[in-house]
Amino acid sequence: MSEPFSEEEAGRILERLDGVRFYRTAKGNFRYFVSLYVDRTWNDYLESEEFQAELREAAQIAAEEFLGRE
């Protein structure tokens, strides 16, 4: 039968577990904030004049292609 952990070993194990918990929490928070940034950036791009102009141009080209095939 194995002997129980010494107080020092138990402390090291708990420190490592706290480190793992901190890492997982930090990783989750990082992913969350990156996703917020990407969402905000993407929404800003979709609402931008640049995108709207590209969208209008693409719609014009598609309409010309469609009308040209009839």
Stockholm file with secondary structure:
# STOCKHOLM 1.0

chainA/1-70         MSEPFSEEEAGRILERLDGVRFYRTAKGNFRYFVSLYVDRTWNDYLESEEFQAELREAAQIAAEEFLGRE
#=GR chainA/1-70 SS CCCCCCHHHHHHHHHHHHHHHHHHHHHHHHHHHHHHHHHHHHHHHHTSHHHHHHHHHHHHHHHHHHHHHC
#=GC SS_cons        CCCCCCHHHHHHHHHHHHHHHHHHHHHHHHHHHHHHHHHHHHHHHHTSHHHHHHHHHHHHHHHHHHHHHC
//
